[in-house]
Amino acid sequence: MHILSVNRGALRATEHSSAGHTGIGKTPVRGPVLVKAPGPRGTGGSGIVGDAIGDLRFHGGDDQAVYAFAREDLDAWEEELGRELPPGAFGENLTTSGYDINHALVGERWRVGPQVVLEVCHVRLPCRTFAGHLGEAGWAKRFTRAARPGPYLRVAEGGEIRAGDAVEVVHRPDHDVTVSLMFRALTTERELLPRLLAARDVLPERVLAEARGE
């Protein structure tokens, strides 16, 4: 696996968010980009320094610090939607290539370049802002049905990354909770929620509470 692009966005006005603005429109950055843990949700924003988060109530923070989406999945959506989807089109910070990131395990760790270590911890859930950004009819349902959301990553070790960096999986936990399974459990197959408890040590608190039925 390697990083095709590192993507950042600036705040732009939108009618598709109650905050009135969004940073979902991201474009590739040239050169090195600093990555660091942003702090808890509500106060911490993106783990990609210089990347804007439109609504800190629902986005950003340590458990949603960096969002990754695979070029292979963008290509599949290009074919289905009949339109070009450049890197950053889905609001992802990292556009990856060479690895099925939806089969990554929750708690899996990736070394990106020589300095940064990221940990798979959450999944992207479709929202009104995402649907408005794409402008596709029934987008939330279509995205949910595909169950290939891409992971959110925590910043375990900060530093600089850049396009072209190799990504090495340096830790795979001993359970079977994949990104895709977690997404299905939180959306269309709620009966799978108890299975998420196999990854309890790394689940975000809100996901852990759902898995416990709280």
Wavefront OBJ file of the C-alpha trace (Angstrom):
o trace
v 0.000 0.000 0.000
v 1.083 3.560 -0.564
v -0.335 7.076 -0.347
v -1.410 8.484 -3.694
v -2.245 11.879 -2.213
v -2.610 13.744 1.066
v -5.683 15.990 0.888
v -6.770 19.074 2.815
v -9.812 21.334 2.658
v -10.734 24.900 3.582
v -14.052 26.003 5.054
v -16.713 26.801 2.472
v -20.313 27.882 2.920
v -22.947 25.172 2.474
v -26.680 24.753 2.952
v -26.181 21.068 3.690
v -24.834 21.484 7.237
v -26.430 23.074 10.276
v -23.065 24.711 10.928
v -23.413 26.614 7.643
v -19.974 25.624 6.389
v -17.935 22.530 5.631
v -14.378 21.430 4.935
v -15.373 18.327 2.972
v -14.059 19.632 -0.337
v -10.421 18.484 -0.211
v -7.609 18.667 -2.741
v -4.115 17.149 -2.859
v -1.223 18.896 -1.122
v 2.267 19.102 -2.555
v 5.180 18.383 -0.257
v 5.207 17.202 3.374
v 2.183 17.561 5.638
v 2.319 17.508 9.428
v 0.109 14.953 11.179
v -0.669 15.070 14.889
v -3.348 13.956 17.349
v -5.955 16.750 17.385
v -7.542 16.147 20.796
v -11.051 15.000 21.772
v -14.080 15.493 19.534
v -15.809 18.780 20.153
v -12.562 20.670 20.566
v -10.057 18.824 18.373
v -10.297 19.094 14.608
v -8.363 17.240 11.934
v -5.184 15.277 12.457
v -3.920 16.765 9.186
v -2.530 20.172 10.113
v -4.170 22.878 8.009
v -7.260 20.786 7.193
v -10.587 22.415 8.105
v -13.433 20.662 9.953
v -16.815 22.306 9.490
v -18.749 20.971 12.487
v -16.721 19.815 15.489
v -19.833 18.332 17.090
v -19.859 15.457 14.611
v -16.463 15.410 12.905
v -12.808 15.474 13.842
v -11.169 14.650 17.145
v -8.821 11.820 18.031
v -11.119 9.004 16.871
v -11.763 10.698 13.509
v -8.399 12.363 13.041
v -7.559 11.122 9.532
v -9.948 9.685 6.944
v -8.669 7.254 4.307
v -10.373 6.123 1.117
v -8.977 3.799 -1.526
v -8.356 4.848 -5.126
v -9.719 1.444 -6.113
v -13.062 2.313 -4.500
v -13.104 5.755 -6.094
v -12.555 4.022 -9.455
v -15.527 1.722 -8.819
v -17.723 4.706 -7.941
v -16.516 6.536 -11.058
v -17.793 3.656 -13.166
v -21.113 3.488 -11.341
v -21.748 7.236 -11.280
v -20.321 7.988 -14.707
v -18.240 10.924 -13.508
v -14.680 11.712 -12.563
v -13.775 11.491 -8.883
v -10.348 13.022 -8.250
v -8.357 12.391 -5.051
v -10.160 14.006 -2.122
v -13.560 13.772 -3.832
v -15.084 11.904 -0.885
v -13.527 14.262 1.647
v -10.722 11.831 2.414
v -7.409 13.013 3.834
v -5.496 10.057 2.419
v -6.165 8.521 -0.968
v -4.546 5.082 -0.825
v -3.633 2.433 -3.368
v -2.695 -1.224 -3.217
v -4.654 -2.473 -0.189
v -8.292 -3.278 0.570
v -8.671 -0.865 3.467
v -12.265 -1.972 4.090
v -10.911 -5.343 5.166
v -8.450 -3.719 7.550
v -9.050 -4.695 11.165
v -10.190 -2.226 13.788
v -7.071 -1.604 15.858
v -4.751 -2.333 12.942
v -1.749 0.010 12.811
v -0.147 1.486 9.715
v 3.292 3.052 9.492
v 3.093 5.808 6.890
v 6.504 6.944 5.701
v 9.356 6.973 8.223
v 7.610 8.796 11.092
v 3.826 8.450 11.317
v 1.812 5.575 12.813
v -1.974 5.571 12.347
v -4.517 3.223 13.970
v -7.780 2.090 12.356
v -10.521 2.933 14.849
v -13.803 4.066 13.252
v -15.773 4.170 9.989
v -17.209 6.946 7.895
v -21.005 7.151 8.135
v -22.837 9.053 5.372
v -24.405 12.355 6.367
v -26.375 15.195 4.802
v -23.219 17.192 4.134
v -21.610 14.283 2.264
v -24.762 13.764 0.186
v -24.982 17.455 -0.628
v -21.309 17.567 -1.572
v -21.678 14.676 -4.039
v -25.041 15.840 -5.382
v -26.176 12.303 -6.206
v -29.787 11.222 -5.681
v -30.206 8.750 -2.840
v -26.499 8.970 -2.074
v -26.644 7.998 1.610
v -28.515 4.780 0.795
v -26.210 3.918 -2.101
v -23.072 4.494 -0.048
v -24.496 2.485 2.850
v -25.491 -0.407 0.609
v -21.937 -0.692 -0.732
v -20.527 -1.083 2.821
v -17.078 0.123 1.716
v -16.803 3.322 3.758
v -13.081 3.615 4.371
v -11.674 3.963 7.894
v -11.044 6.807 10.256
v -7.613 6.628 11.841
v -6.156 7.760 15.146
v -2.705 9.327 15.236
v -0.585 6.990 17.365
v 2.682 8.666 16.373
v 2.793 12.040 14.650
v 5.180 13.468 12.118
v 5.291 14.293 8.422
v 3.752 12.399 5.528
v 3.564 13.081 1.803
v 2.216 11.639 -1.423
v 4.169 8.551 -2.455
v 4.864 7.375 1.100
v 4.784 3.627 1.582
v 2.293 2.247 4.104
v 3.243 -0.821 6.120
v 0.815 -2.723 8.340
v 2.855 -3.059 11.536
v 0.168 -4.554 13.793
v -2.911 -6.684 13.174
v -5.026 -7.511 16.242
v -6.290 -11.003 16.987
v -9.969 -10.611 16.081
v -12.119 -10.468 12.926
v -13.731 -7.018 13.235
v -13.077 -5.375 9.889
v -13.929 -1.863 8.756
v -16.747 -3.247 6.598
v -18.185 -5.355 9.431
v -18.130 -2.393 11.804
v -19.931 -0.254 9.241
v -22.637 -2.853 8.656
v -23.101 -3.294 12.406
v -23.640 0.451 12.849
v -26.008 0.784 9.887
v -27.941 -2.036 8.220
v -27.082 -5.113 10.307
v -27.478 -4.044 13.908
v -27.520 -7.673 15.013
v -23.752 -7.629 14.390
v -23.141 -5.037 17.106
v -22.120 -7.552 19.813
v -19.350 -8.814 17.520
v -17.678 -5.427 17.795
v -16.857 -6.196 21.422
v -13.985 -8.364 20.200
v -12.271 -5.034 19.460
v -13.438 -3.349 22.687
v -9.956 -2.139 23.657
v -9.733 0.198 20.650
v -13.364 1.117 19.937
v -14.429 4.755 20.303
v -16.495 5.203 23.459
v -19.775 5.815 21.626
v -19.341 2.727 19.462
v -18.455 0.650 22.513
v -21.652 1.805 24.221
v -23.716 0.784 21.175
v -22.025 -2.605 21.043
v -22.925 -3.134 24.700
v -26.538 -2.125 24.047
v -26.303 0.966 26.226
l 1 2 3 4 5 6 7 8 9 10 11 12 13 14 15 16 17 18 19 20 21 22 23 24 25 26 27 28 29 30 31 32 33 34 35 36 37 38 39 40 41 42 43 44 45 46 47 48 49 50 51 52 53 54 55 56 57 58 59 60 61 62 63 64 65 66 67 68 69 70 71 72 73 74 75 76 77 78 79 80 81 82 83 84 85 86 87 88 89 90 91 92 93 94 95 96 97 98 99 100 101 102 103 104 105 106 107 108 109 110 111 112 113 114 115 116 117 118 119 120 121 122 123 124 125 126 127 128 129 130 131 132 133 134 135 136 137 138 139 140 141 142 143 144 145 146 147 148 149 150 151 152 153 154 155 156 157 158 159 160 161 162 163 164 165 166 167 168 169 170 171 172 173 174 175 176 177 178 179 180 181 182 183 184 185 186 187 188 189 190 191 192 193 194 195 196 197 198 199 200 201 202 203 204 205 206 207 208 209 210 211 212 213 214
